[in-house]
Amino acid sequence: MSCFQPSSCWISCCGVQGPLSTETLLHEPTLMGCFQSKTNKDTPGYEEPIILAAETPFTVSEVEALYQLFKKLSSSIIDDGLIHKEEFQFALFRNRNKRNLFADRVFDLFDVKRNGVIEFGEFVRSLGVFHPDAPVEDKISFAFRLYDLRQTGFIEREELKEMVLALLHESNLMLSDEEVEIIVDKTFEDADSKSDGRIDTEEWKQFVKKNPSLIKNMTLPYLKDITLAFPSFILSSEVEDSDV
């Protein structure tokens, strides 16, 4: 069973061409400048980097760098300092009209306040789960909630099948219905230790511990020091009129 692959979404699908060099960063004041401006404070949901750094694995300077990424995403379609679902879709697929259950679920998990938009604080805290130093338990929990489509506290067979199909679609992979059923059957055979037709949080935790590769993609190495290896589309990616 394939799990969430954020690296392919935030890097490859966003058109990232590679990390910025340290030299580029030192000569790019917009990345490491002062973040106490009126514009920042007027951003809806803006939280000071020192507060977010205390609550996440990121340092203050890394949070400041993430703010540049957030500003880029939140102004790609609607320039209001918030990431809307259309902008999230655009970041994932370069097409705001390409809807996908996978993308919807990730957006919903980032949108902690359930108000239809992602604020800066939500963005940083959610990305913090993918930091190499984030607790494994947080990664396991995020992956579980990704599959718990109905938010019942259980992963049911139909939910797993829906997410497998969505992930295959996102990855442009084609499997027959029979092959998909085999994946679902095998997962429940291994994970549903109570044999009650659903996977609870404890069963999921034990399943992942036996199959750690399931959450391998829940870690993005470049988040370890984002001020030295920052996605290049912060400077190079622009929204073309023809795209929107």
NUZA-145073 format. One line per field, with one value per residue: residue in one letter; residue number from 1; x, y, z of N, C-alpha, C, O in turn. Coordinates in steps of 0.2 Angstrom, whole numbers, plus 2048, in hexadecimal, padded with zeros to 3 digits. Last residue first. Example, Ala and Ser with C-alpha at 12.3 -4.5 7.8 and 13.67 -1.06 7.14 Angstrom:
resn: (S:A)
resi: (2:1)
nc1: (840:842)
nc2: (7F5:7E4)
nc3: (823:827)
cac1: (844:83E)
cac2: (7FB:7EA)
cac3: (824:827)
cc1: (840:842)
cc2: (800:7F0)
cc3: (827:827)
oc1: (843:847)
oc2: (806:7EF)
oc3: (828:82A)
This chain:
resn: (V:D:S:D:E:V:E:S:S:L:I:F:S:P:F:A:L:T:I:D:K:L:Y:P:L:T:M:N:K:I:L:S:P:N:K:K:V:F:Q:K:W:E:E:T:D:I:R:G:D:S:K:S:D:A:D:E:F:T:K:D:V:I:I:E:V:E:E:D:S:L:M:L:N:S:E:H:L:L:A:L:V:M:E:K:L:E:E:R:E:I:F:G:T:Q:R:L:D:Y:L:R:F:A:F:S:I:K:D:E:V:P:A:D:P:H:F:V:G:L:S:R:V:F:E:G:F:E:I:V:G:N:R:K:V:D:F:L:D:F:V:R:D:A:F:L:N:R:K:N:R:N:R:F:L:A:F:Q:F:E:E:K:H:I:L:G:D:D:I:I:S:S:S:L:K:K:F:L:Q:Y:L:A:E:V:E:S:V:T:F:P:T:E:A:A:L:I:I:P:E:E:Y:G:P:T:D:K:N:T:K:S:Q:F:C:G:M:L:T:P:E:H:L:L:T:E:T:S:L:P:G:Q:V:G:C:C:S:I:W:C:S:S:P:Q:F:C:S:M)
resi: (244:243:242:241:240:239:238:237:236:235:234:233:232:231:230:229:228:227:226:225:224:223:222:221:220:219:218:217:216:215:214:213:212:211:210:209:208:207:206:205:204:203:202:201:200:199:198:197:196:195:194:193:192:191:190:189:188:187:186:185:184:183:182:181:180:179:178:177:176:175:174:173:172:171:170:169:168:167:166:165:164:163:162:161:160:159:158:157:156:155:154:153:152:151:150:149:148:147:146:145:144:143:142:141:140:139:138:137:136:135:134:133:132:131:130:129:128:127:126:125:124:123:122:121:120:119:118:117:116:115:114:113:112:111:110:109:108:107:106:105:104:103:102:101:100:99:98:97:96:95:94:93:92:91:90:89:88:87:86:85:84:83:82:81:80:79:78:77:76:75:74:73:72:71:70:69:68:67:66:65:64:63:62:61:60:59:58:57:56:55:54:53:52:51:50:49:48:47:46:45:44:43:42:41:40:39:38:37:36:35:34:33:32:31:30:29:28:27:26:25:24:23:22:21:20:19:18:17:16:15:14:13:12:11:10:9:8:7:6:5:4:3:2:1)
nc1: (7EA:7F4:7F5:7FC:806:80E:81F:82D:839:839:833:838:843:842:852:85D:85F:853:84F:855:84B:843:849:843:834:82A:821:827:826:81B:81D:829:826:81D:81B:816:80A:803:803:7FB:7EF:7EB:7E8:7DE:7D6:7CF:7C2:7BD:7C2:7CE:7D8:7E1:7E3:7EF:7EF:7E3:7E3:7ED:7E7:7DC:7E2:7E9:7DF:7D8:7E1:7E0:7D3:7D3:7E4:7ED:7F7:7FD:7FE:7FD:7F0:7EB:7F0:7E9:7DC:7DD:7DF:7D4:7CA:7CF:7CD:7BF:7BB:7C0:7C4:7CD:7C5:7C1:7B9:7BB:7BA:7C7:7D5:7E0:7E5:7E6:7F2:7FC:7FC:800:80D:813:812:81A:827:829:835:840:83D:82C:81F:819:81B:810:807:80D:80D:7FF:7F9:7FF:7FA:7EB:7E1:7CF:7C3:7C3:7C9:7D5:7DE:7E2:7E9:7DF:7DA:7E4:7E5:7D8:7DA:7E4:7DC:7D2:7D3:7D1:7D7:7D7:7E3:7F2:7FE:7FC:7FF:7FC:7EE:7E9:7EB:7E3:7D7:7D6:7E1:7EB:7EC:7EF:7E8:7E7:7E4:7EF:7FA:7FC:7FF:80C:814:812:818:825:828:826:831:83A:836:838:846:849:844:843:836:82E:823:822:82B:829:81D:823:82C:824:813:806:7F8:7EA:7EC:7F9:7FD:80A:810:80E:816:824:82D:837:844:84B:84E:848:84A:858:863:870:86F:869:874:87D:876:86A:85B:857:84C:841:830:823:81A:81D:829:825:819:817:822:821:816:80E:805:808:803:804)
nc2: (897:896:8A2:8A9:8A0:8A2:89D:898:89D:89F:894:889:883:87F:881:87D:886:887:87A:86D:864:864:85B:84E:84B:83D:835:82B:821:81A:80D:808:801:7F6:7F4:801:800:7F8:7FF:809:803:7FE:80B:810:802:7FD:7F1:7E4:7DD:7D7:7DC:7DF:7E5:7E4:7D9:7D9:7E6:7E5:7DB:7E2:7ED:7E6:7DF:7EA:7EE:7E3:7E4:7EF:7F3:803:80F:81F:82D:830:833:826:820:828:824:816:817:81E:814:809:80F:810:803:7FF:80C:811:81B:827:82D:835:830:82D:829:82C:836:831:829:833:839:82F:82D:83A:83A:82F:834:846:84E:84F:851:857:854:85C:869:86B:86F:87B:883:883:889:896:89B:892:88C:88A:885:883:87A:87C:874:870:865:85C:861:85F:851:84F:854:84C:840:843:851:85B:867:874:87A:873:86F:866:86C:87A:879:874:880:888:883:884:892:899:8AA:8B7:8BA:8B9:8AA:8A4:8A5:8A9:89E:89A:8A5:8A5:898:89B:8A4:89D:895:89E:89F:892:893:89C:895:883:876:86D:878:881:88B:88F:897:8A1:8A7:8AB:8B0:8AC:8B1:8B1:8BC:8C9:8D3:8D0:8D1:8DF:8E5:8D9:8D1:8CA:8CF:8C2:8B7:8B8:8C4:8C5:8BB:8B8:8AC:8A4:8A2:89B:88F:88C:883:874:872:874:871:86F:869:85C:85B:861:85E:851:849:84A:844:837:82B:81A:80B:7FA)
nc3: (7B4:7AA:7A4:7AD:7B8:7C6:7C8:7D0:7D5:7E3:7E7:7E0:7E7:7F8:801:80A:815:81B:81F:824:824:818:810:813:819:81D:818:811:81B:81F:81A:81F:82A:82F:83C:83F:838:840:84C:848:844:850:856:84E:845:836:834:835:840:843:84B:842:834:82D:824:81E:819:80F:807:802:7FB:7F1:7EB:7E6:7DC:7D3:7CF:7C8:7C3:7C3:7BE:7C4:7C7:7D3:7D5:7D3:7DF:7E8:7E5:7E8:7F6:7FB:7F8:800:80D:80D:80D:819:825:832:83F:843:83A:82E:822:81F:824:81D:825:831:830:82D:83A:842:83D:840:84E:851:84E:850:844:83E:830:82E:82D:836:832:829:833:838:82C:82A:835:834:828:823:817:817:81C:82A:832:839:832:823:822:820:814:80B:80B:805:7F8:7F3:7F2:7E9:7DE:7D0:7C7:7C7:7C8:7C5:7CB:7D5:7E2:7DF:7DC:7E8:7EF:7E8:7EB:7F9:7FE:80A:80C:808:7FC:7ED:7E5:7DE:7E6:7F3:7FA:7F5:7F9:807:80A:807:810:81C:81C:821:82E:832:832:83C:847:843:845:84C:855:85F:85D:851:853:85A:851:847:84B:83F:836:833:826:827:82E:830:824:822:82C:830:835:82F:825:81B:813:807:802:800:7FA:7FC:803:7FA:7F1:7F9:7FC:7EE:7EE:7E7:7D8:7D2:7D3:7D0:7D8:7D7:7DE:7EB:7F0:7EB:7EE:7FC:801:7FE:808:803:7FB:800)
cac1: (7E5:7F2:7F2:7F5:805:808:81A:827:839:83C:832:833:844:83F:84B:85B:864:856:84C:858:850:841:84B:84A:837:830:81F:825:82D:81C:817:829:828:81E:81E:81D:810:804:806:801:7F3:7EC:7ED:7E4:7D6:7D5:7C4:7BC:7BB:7C9:7D1:7E3:7DD:7EE:7F5:7E5:7DE:7EE:7EE:7DB:7DD:7ED:7E4:7D4:7DF:7E7:7D5:7CF:7DE:7EC:7F1:7FE:7FD:804:7F5:7EA:7F2:7F1:7DE:7DB:7E4:7DA:7C9:7CE:7D4:7C3:7BA:7C2:7C0:7CE:7C7:7C6:7B5:7BD:7B3:7C3:7CE:7DC:7E5:7E1:7EC:7FA:7FA:7FA:808:812:80E:813:824:828:82E:841:841:833:824:818:81F:816:806:80C:813:803:7F7:801:801:7EE:7E7:7D5:7C4:7C0:7C3:7CF:7DC:7DD:7ED:7E3:7D5:7E2:7EA:7D9:7D4:7E5:7E2:7D0:7D5:7CF:7D8:7D1:7DF:7EC:7FE:7FB:800:802:7F3:7E8:7EE:7EA:7D9:7D7:7DA:7EB:7E9:7F2:7E5:7EC:7E0:7E8:7FB:7FA:7F9:806:814:810:811:822:828:821:82B:83B:836:831:842:84A:841:846:83A:835:825:81D:82B:82F:81D:81E:82F:828:81A:809:7FF:7ED:7E8:7F7:7F7:806:810:80B:80F:821:828:830:841:84A:851:847:843:855:85C:86F:872:865:86E:87E:877:871:85F:858:852:847:836:828:81A:816:828:82B:81C:812:820:827:816:814:806:806:807:800)
cac2: (898:890:89C:8AB:8A3:8A0:8A3:896:89C:8A5:89A:88C:889:87E:883:879:885:88D:87D:874:864:868:862:850:84F:841:83A:831:823:821:810:80B:808:7F8:7EE:7FF:805:7F6:7F8:80B:806:7F9:806:813:808:7FE:7F8:7E7:7E0:7D4:7DA:7D9:7E4:7E9:7DA:7D3:7E4:7EA:7DA:7DC:7EE:7EA:7DB:7E6:7F2:7E4:7DE:7EF:7F0:7FC:80C:818:82B:82E:839:82B:81E:828:82B:818:814:821:81A:808:80D:816:807:7FC:806:810:815:824:829:837:832:832:829:826:837:836:826:82E:83D:832:828:838:83F:82E:82F:83F:84D:84F:84B:858:851:854:866:869:869:875:881:881:883:892:89A:897:88A:88D:885:889:878:87F:872:875:86B:85B:861:866:854:84C:857:853:841:842:84A:859:860:871:87B:874:874:863:865:878:87B:870:87A:88A:883:87E:88F:894:8A4:8B4:8BC:8BC:8B0:8A5:8A3:8AE:8A2:896:8A3:8AB:899:896:8A6:8A2:892:89C:8A5:895:88E:89E:89B:889:87B:86B:873:87C:887:88B:891:89D:8A4:8A6:8B1:8AC:8B1:8AB:8B9:8C2:8D4:8D0:8CB:8DA:8E5:8DF:8D4:8C7:8D0:8C9:8B7:8B2:8C3:8C8:8BC:8BE:8B2:8A6:8A5:8A1:894:88B:88A:878:870:872:873:871:871:85F:859:862:864:856:849:84C:84B:838:832:81F:811:800)
cac3: (7B8:7AF:7A0:7AC:7B1:7C4:7C7:7CE:7CE:7DF:7EB:7DD:7E3:7F2:800:805:810:819:819:824:829:81E:80F:816:814:81F:81D:80E:818:821:819:818:82B:828:838:842:835:839:84C:84A:83F:84B:859:84F:849:839:834:82F:840:83E:84E:846:838:832:829:821:81F:815:80A:806:801:7F6:7EE:7EB:7E1:7D7:7D3:7CE:7C2:7C5:7BD:7C3:7C0:7D1:7D6:7CE:7D8:7E8:7E5:7E2:7F2:7FB:7F5:7F9:80B:80E:807:813:822:82B:83C:847:83F:835:825:81B:828:81B:81E:830:831:828:834:843:83D:839:84A:853:849:853:847:845:833:830:828:837:837:826:830:83D:830:825:833:83A:828:826:81B:814:815:827:82E:83C:838:826:823:825:81A:80C:80D:80C:7FD:7F4:7F6:7F0:7E0:7D7:7C8:7C6:7CE:7C2:7C6:7CF:7E1:7E2:7D7:7E2:7F1:7E8:7E4:7F6:7FD:805:80E:80D:802:7F1:7E9:7DB:7DF:7EE:7FC:7F4:7F2:803:80B:803:809:81B:81A:81A:82A:832:82E:835:845:846:841:84B:850:85F:864:852:84F:85D:858:846:84B:846:836:836:82A:823:82B:836:827:81D:82C:82C:83A:82E:82C:81D:81A:80B:803:806:7F8:7F8:806:800:7EF:7F7:801:7F1:7EE:7EC:7DC:7CD:7D7:7CB:7D8:7D4:7D7:7E7:7F2:7EA:7E7:7F8:800:7FC:806:808:7FB:800)
cc1: (7DF:7EC:7F0:7F1:7FE:807:814:822:832:83A:834:830:83E:840:848:853:862:85C:84F:855:853:846:848:84C:83E:833:824:822:82C:822:817:823:828:820:81F:820:816:80A:808:806:7FA:7F1:7EF:7EA:7DD:7D5:7CB:7BE:7B9:7C2:7CC:7DC:7DD:7E8:7F4:7EB:7E0:7E9:7EF:7E2:7DD:7E8:7E8:7DA:7DC:7E5:7DC:7D1:7DA:7E5:7F1:7F7:7FF:804:7FC:7EE:7F1:7F3:7E6:7DD:7E3:7E0:7D0:7CE:7D4:7CA:7BE:7C1:7C2:7C9:7C8:7C8:7BA:7B9:7B5:7BD:7CA:7D5:7E0:7E0:7E6:7F3:7F8:7F7:801:80D:80D:80F:81D:825:82D:83A:841:837:82B:81D:81F:81B:80C:80B:812:80A:7FC:7FF:802:7F6:7EA:7DB:7CA:7C1:7C0:7C9:7D6:7DA:7E8:7E7:7DA:7DE:7E8:7DF:7D6:7E0:7E4:7D6:7D4:7D1:7D7:7D1:7D8:7E6:7F8:7FC:800:804:7FA:7EE:7EE:7EE:7E0:7D9:7DB:7E4:7E9:7F0:7E9:7E9:7E5:7E4:7F4:7FA:7F7:7FF:80D:80F:80E:81A:825:822:825:834:836:831:83B:847:842:842:83D:83A:82C:81E:826:82F:823:81D:829:82B:81E:810:801:7F5:7EB:7F2:7F4:7FE:80A:80B:80C:819:825:82B:839:846:850:849:842:84E:858:868:871:868:86A:878:879:871:865:85C:853:84D:83C:82E:81F:816:822:82A:822:816:81B:826:81C:815:80D:807:804:804)
cc2: (89C:891:896:8A5:8A4:8A4:8A0:89C:89B:8A4:8A0:893:88C:884:882:87B:881:88C:884:878:86A:868:866:857:851:844:83E:836:82A:824:818:80F:80C:7FF:7F0:7F9:803:7FA:7F6:804:807:7FD:801:80F:80B:804:7F8:7EE:7E4:7D6:7D7:7D7:7DE:7E8:7DF:7D4:7DE:7E8:7DE:7DA:7E8:7EB:7DF:7E1:7EE:7E9:7DF:7E9:7F0:7F9:805:815:823:82C:837:831:823:826:82C:820:816:81E:81E:80F:80D:815:80E:800:804:80A:815:81D:826:834:835:834:82E:826:832:837:82B:82B:838:836:82A:832:83D:833:82E:83A:846:84E:84A:852:853:851:85F:866:867:86F:87B:87F:87F:88A:895:896:890:88B:888:88A:87E:87E:875:873:871:861:860:866:85C:850:855:856:848:842:849:852:85D:869:877:874:875:868:863:871:879:872:875:884:884:87E:888:891:89F:8AE:8BA:8BF:8B3:8AB:8A4:8AC:8A7:89A:89F:8A9:89F:897:8A1:8A5:897:899:8A3:89B:890:899:89D:88F:880:871:872:877:881:888:88C:896:8A0:8A3:8AB:8AD:8B1:8AB:8B2:8BE:8CD:8D0:8CB:8D4:8E0:8DF:8DA:8CB:8CE:8C9:8BE:8B3:8BC:8C6:8BE:8BF:8B8:8AC:8A8:8A5:89B:890:889:87E:875:871:870:873:873:866:85D:861:866:85D:84F:84D:84E:840:834:826:816:806)
cc3: (7B5:7B3:7A4:7A8:7B0:7BD:7C4:7CE:7CB:7D7:7E6:7E1:7E0:7ED:7F9:804:80A:815:817:81E:82A:824:815:815:816:819:820:812:815:81F:81A:817:824:828:831:83F:838:836:845:84A:841:846:854:851:84A:83E:838:82F:83A:83F:84A:84A:83D:836:82E:826:822:81B:810:80A:805:7FC:7F3:7EF:7E7:7DD:7D7:7D2:7C8:7C4:7BF:7C2:7BF:7CA:7D3:7CF:7D3:7E1:7E4:7E0:7EB:7F7:7F5:7F6:803:80B:807:80D:81B:829:835:845:844:83A:82C:81E:824:81E:81B:829:830:829:82E:83D:83D:838:843:84F:84B:84E:84A:848:83A:832:829:832:838:82B:82C:839:834:828:82F:838:82E:827:81D:819:812:81F:82C:838:83B:82C:826:827:820:813:80F:80F:804:7F9:7F8:7F5:7E8:7D8:7CF:7C6:7CD:7C8:7C2:7C9:7DA:7E1:7D9:7DD:7EB:7EB:7E4:7EF:7F9:804:809:810:808:7F7:7EE:7DE:7DB:7E7:7F7:7F5:7F1:7FC:807:804:805:813:819:818:822:82D:82D:830:83E:844:845:848:850:859:864:858:850:85A:85B:84D:84B:846:83E:837:82D:828:828:834:82C:820:828:82D:836:833:82A:823:81D:812:807:807:7FF:7F6:803:803:7F5:7F4:7FF:7F7:7F1:7EB:7E2:7D1:7D3:7CE:7D3:7D4:7D4:7E0:7EE:7EB:7E6:7F1:7FC:7FB:804:805:800:800)
oc1: (7DA:7E9:7EC:7EB:7F9:806:814:821:830:839:831:82C:83F:83E:84C:84F:866:85E:84E:859:855:845:84B:84F:83E:835:823:820:830:824:813:823:828:81C:823:826:81C:80E:80D:80B:7FF:7F5:7F5:7F0:7E2:7D4:7CC:7BC:7B4:7BD:7C7:7DC:7DA:7E8:7F6:7EB:7E0:7EC:7F1:7E1:7DD:7EB:7E9:7D9:7DE:7E9:7DC:7D1:7DD:7E0:7F6:7F2:802:809:7FF:7F1:7F5:7F8:7E8:7E0:7E8:7E4:7D2:7D1:7D9:7CD:7C0:7C6:7C6:7CB:7C6:7CB:7B8:7B6:7B0:7BC:7C9:7D1:7DC:7DB:7E1:7F0:7F3:7F1:7FD:809:808:80A:819:820:82F:839:841:834:82F:820:824:820:80E:80D:816:80C:7FE:803:807:7F7:7ED:7D9:7CB:7C0:7B9:7C3:7D2:7D4:7EA:7E9:7D8:7DF:7EA:7DF:7D5:7E2:7E5:7D6:7D6:7D1:7DC:7CC:7D4:7E5:7F8:7FC:804:80A:7FE:7F1:7F3:7F3:7E4:7DD:7E1:7E2:7E9:7F2:7E6:7E8:7E8:7E2:7F4:7FA:7F2:7FB:80A:80B:809:817:822:81D:821:833:833:82C:838:846:83E:83E:83B:840:830:81A:827:831:822:81D:82B:82B:81D:814:7FE:7F8:7EE:7F4:7EE:7FA:806:805:806:816:822:826:836:845:853:846:83D:84C:856:866:871:865:867:878:876:86D:866:860:850:852:83C:832:820:812:823:82A:824:815:81B:828:81B:814:811:809:7FE:809)
oc2: (89D:88C:892:8A4:8A0:8AA:89B:89F:89C:8A9:8A5:896:892:88A:883:877:881:891:886:879:86C:86C:86C:85A:856:841:842:83C:82E:82A:81C:813:812:803:7EC:7F8:803:7F7:7F4:805:807:7F9:7FF:80F:808:809:7F3:7F2:7E8:7D3:7D4:7D1:7D9:7EA:7DE:7D1:7DD:7E8:7DC:7D8:7E8:7EB:7DD:7E0:7EF:7E8:7DD:7E9:7F0:7FD:801:817:821:829:83B:834:824:828:830:821:817:821:821:810:80F:819:810:801:808:805:81A:81A:823:837:837:83A:834:823:833:839:829:82A:839:835:828:832:83E:832:82D:83C:842:84D:844:84E:851:84B:85C:862:861:869:876:879:87A:886:890:890:894:889:888:88F:87E:880:872:871:875:863:863:86A:85E:852:859:85A:849:845:84D:84E:85D:866:876:86F:878:867:85F:86F:878:86E:871:882:882:879:886:88D:8A1:8AC:8BA:8C5:8AF:8B0:8A4:8B0:8AA:899:8A1:8AC:89F:896:8A3:8A7:896:89A:8A6:89B:890:89B:89F:88F:882:870:875:872:87D:882:886:891:89B:89D:8A6:8AB:8B3:8A6:8AE:8BD:8CD:8CE:8C6:8D0:8DE:8DA:8DF:8C8:8CF:8C4:8BF:8B0:8BB:8C6:8BA:8C3:8BE:8B1:8AD:8AB:8A0:895:885:87E:87A:86E:86A:878:879:869:860:866:86C:861:852:852:853:842:832:827:816:807)
oc3: (7B8:7B5:7A2:7A9:7B3:7BD:7C0:7D3:7C5:7D4:7E7:7DF:7DD:7EF:7F5:805:805:812:811:819:82F:828:815:81A:81A:814:824:80F:816:821:817:812:824:825:82E:83E:835:832:843:848:83D:843:853:84F:847:83C:83C:82A:83A:83E:84C:84C:83B:83C:834:82B:828:820:816:810:80B:802:7F9:7F5:7ED:7E2:7DC:7D8:7CE:7C4:7BD:7C5:7BA:7C7:7D1:7CA:7CE:7DF:7E0:7DB:7E7:7F4:7F0:7F0:800:807:802:809:818:82B:832:849:849:83F:82F:81E:827:81B:816:826:82C:825:82B:83B:83A:834:840:84D:846:84A:847:84F:83C:836:825:833:83A:82A:82C:83B:834:826:82F:83A:82D:827:819:81F:80C:81D:82C:83A:83E:82D:82A:82D:825:817:814:815:809:7FD:7FD:7FA:7EC:7D4:7D3:7C5:7D2:7CB:7BD:7C3:7D8:7DF:7D5:7DA:7EA:7E8:7DF:7ED:7F7:808:803:816:80E:7F8:7F2:7DB:7D5:7E2:7F8:7F1:7EC:7F8:804:7FF:800:810:815:812:81E:82A:827:82B:83A:83F:84B:848:854:859:868:859:850:85D:85F:84D:84E:841:842:839:829:82E:826:837:82D:820:82A:82F:83A:835:825:826:822:816:80A:80D:803:7F2:805:805:7F4:7F6:802:7F8:7F6:7E6:7E2:7CF:7D1:7CB:7D3:7D0:7CE:7DC:7ED:7E7:7E0:7EE:7F9:7F5:808:7FF:801:804)
